[in-house]
Amino acid sequence: MQTRIAAFLRRAGLAARLGLTLILTAGGLWSPARAALPADVVLNSGVRYHLIARWDVERLDHILQKEIPQFAGTRVQYTPARNAVLLYRVTYPSVIPERGNQPTMATGLVAVPDTAASTLPMVSYQHGTVYGKHQVPSYPDESPETQLMIAQFAGQGYALIGADYFGLGDSTEPEGYMVKASHQQACYDMLTASRAVLADLKRKSDKLFLAGWSQGGFVTMAFLEKLEHAGVPVQAAATASAPVDVFMALNGFLNFPRKNDADWVNSLFILSAFSFEHYYGVPGLARSLINPKYYDVARKAYLREPFNPADLPTDLHKLIRKQYFDPQFFADSAYGRLVASTQAYRWVIRTPVRNYYGETDEAISTGLGRLAATYQQAMGSGNTLVQAVSTGATTHRGTFAHAVPEWKAWFDKQ
């Protein structure tokens, strides 16, 4: 469920990792110095934005042909870029639902084709789990998944937007990992802010599409739920490796492990436990889950403080207290009850959806990848708007890499 820049437990400290990169940083026009960036444009709504880079067609094609194959470990045929892209970092006001609608400021990206078109289809991309605070859409040089979306969509005439989520990007909040209502709110307010930015740029969008990978697949489905309830039209939504039921995912890792389960799944427990403790206001929640020996280093990992990865075990039986491997205890625990409410598929979906899944994905089982479609189609004569689509024997990253051009081809037809 994440941007797999490397295994969580093999990093030599989060701060140090930000200096390492899988991404080539050449390509932005602002090479002399970031200090030369223009000042924010401030809108009446409290939204601020500024241009951070222009990526030309050569840069976009380099992403598609060189960088993504290195990132995903697989080669995919992508449609070459047709236009350059202007990248804007956006800061916008939002609220935290779980904290009584506490006001906050969040950040995200608006990527606009550098063309004369005034009306653009829009894709809202929801990013996967990250381990660096700036490995998010608003810092695209540090986010390979965002780079792929920019190159494949914004490079072919789409406006692309992406929220960083609370606690990431330039947000000063603790991370709200898999905190459903906060994810929904961050994305909803980013959509509003993006439309304001487009209007200020004398552009507008006529169609809205949603897409997300891994954690972002969950967020995409949760965002769709909020948009449908609010009556906001969405042409189509697509995901890759979406953990639409977190309770199912974590139970699998605890009680039904597979031989190919990734060694970074412990990060899912760490990030969710500390996030739930803060956002849902349950003091001691993380301490109740994590064995005392590893609590302090796990907390450092959550807070993005430097830590020795060798101090965190990949073996869940060492990291997590013994009683959580009893399915009934897990279900009845405060942590388990919060996890059980973290789902994004149990409503009657009215938007065309395609959930792409990999048959050798080390994080998402085929059953979980197909779950939303199975649920929708199990009702009466079946809701066939939701489809599960296999990308074959692909890894977690490979599923994403292969799904993206399929998303594009499908969205183009809507």
Disulfide bonds with the S-S distance in Angstrom:
none
